[in-house]
């Protein structure tokens, strides 16, 4: 019990004592005691009224009213609490103001989305880059306002690990990189950055490579034509010239390979991010044709080549691209497997998806190189790649084609033991045609 309470109780006891003495003298003990209690009650009611009045007019109140006893202590506590609360409110208001200034100054668009894709908050850049209006669009579904198909499937897909790129819905010249970050209670933050500058640079680089490759193709075709004419007259040339001629032909063919691969890559770059799902490609036929190509490529090297093909599996995608990717893997297996080695092609189901695997018993790859193999012009051994007619672009094409089909490339390899290149396709791309599979 606090001091104020003790004093309060003492005061009540004094009033009652005084009333009892007066009552005793006047011979009206009960009435005087009642009068004393009434006095105490009135006193407390009055104090309560003052405190209540002070609390009701809390906004314009100045100092707290002078109150006695427990009331005084209560008023002091309320006053201190109110003061602390006011200070905290001021601090929060200034923090909020600074936050608003900061988000307005931010060049990146930021939108907070609720569980039903409804907009909860947005900054000024979101108005500029997405055309969203504040406050009119608050509460609207974001998918009704940004209708780009890539964005809609990104938002619905729930896999926000990678950002996506779209053109701004309100400014054709602005390219945006979007990323969604989940946070809090089923909320998500959409952050968009203007990457037009980078995009234009990338476009210039792609156009440059495509143009250079294209421009080189014609003179090279002319040179190769002359080389073929010389080849027909080879018997008339002295031996050193014959050797040079064959060397020149080898180099020209290699150059042609590089140009064709570069053109393929820039074609892939120029297409949309995903290959069309319109037509189903007969992969079983494609794989058996590749097996025959592999035998032809192997020639006298005598590789043992087998193929396990699930005849019921077809794929939705681009036939030309898939052929190019698979052919690159098969030609690598032949080129990096010494004479007499084994090469196995497998086109089979993988869970709900499908996988194309090329396994060889070739030279294998050191683990440190594996993460970089799909980079353009990355080779483990430049000389070996050149000697076998490699361009250094094969696996870059494979990676690109697989990305466009929503597939993944898994590489397993050990130096001296061989390698396995596995392309894993998602179930969404798989088409089931017939039942049987056979091992050839
Ligand atoms: P390249 O035209 O040089 O073969 P790729 O992009 O197809 O270019 O392959 C990149 C590198 O990966 C090759 O230079 C080679 O070192 C390595 N590589 C690819 N496939 C195999 C394989 N089956 N066995 C061993 N190494 C391989």
Boltz pocket constraint, residues with backbone or C-beta under 6 A from the ligand:
constraints:
  - pocket:
      binder: B
      contacts: [[A, 328], [A, 329], [A, 332], [A, 333], [A, 336], [A, 337], [A, 360], [A, 362], [A, 363], [A, 364], [A, 365], [A, 373], [A, 374], [A, 375], [A, 378], [A, 379], [A, 380], [A, 381], [A, 385], [A, 386], [A, 389], [A, 390], [A, 391], [A, 392], [A, 393], [A, 394], [A, 395], [A, 396], [A, 419]]
      max_distance: 6.0
